[in-house]
Amino acid sequence: MAFSMDTVVGDVLANPEAVKIMDEIMPGTSSNPMMKMAKGFTLGKIAKTPAAKIPEAKIQEFIDACNAKGL
């Protein structure tokens, strides 16, 4: 499965390797209590949600890293 802005957060959290990459690029994100509420959101929606405080560039960096590893 290739990651994209259309990937659902729940799918990311279900992949231990993706979570590891997420925590390397965006430390503390996977353990943030708000992630449980965001499980149904796409990465693109998170990027456009100001309250998430995660720049779109960081999410794209995460996506690119996951795809580079073939996740």
N, C-alpha and C positions, 0 to 999 in steps of 0.2 A: 504494500500500500504506500503510495507516494503521499507525502504530506503537502498540504497547500493551505491557503487562507480559508478553504471550505472544510478543512478537517475539524471535527468536533472535539472539544476539550476532553470529553470522556474517553475518546479513543486514544488520545495522547496519554492520559493518566493510566490507561490500561496497559501501556507498553513501558516496561521498566527501563529499557534502553533510552526511550524518548524522554522519560522523566529525568534520567541522569543528565542528558544533554540540556534539558530545560533548566535544571538547577545549576549547570555550569555557565550557561549564557545569561540566565535571569535568576540569580540566587534567591532562594526562599519562595519562589513562585509555587512550586508543587505542594508545599506545606501550608500555604496561605489558606485559612478557613473559607475564604470567598470562592476558592476553586470548586468546592462541592456545589455551590449554587450555579457555577458557570459550566457544569458538565455538559449541558445541552447547547451551549454557545459554540459557534465556529471560532477559529482563531482570528478570522477577519473581523468578526463582531467584537471580540476582545480588543483588537487593535483600534477600533473606532469608539470604544467606551472610555471616556475620560477618567472615570472612577477607577478603572483598572490600572492606570498609570504605567502601562507597558507600551512603549513606542512601537509603531508598526515596523520600524527598522529592526528592532530586537526580535520581534516575532518572525520576520522574514529570515533573519540570521539563524534562528532556531530551525525553521523549516528547511533552509538550505543545508544545515548541518545534519539533520535527520535523513534527508534525501541523499546526501553524500555518503552516508553510512549504509544506505539501502534499507532503511527501516520502513 
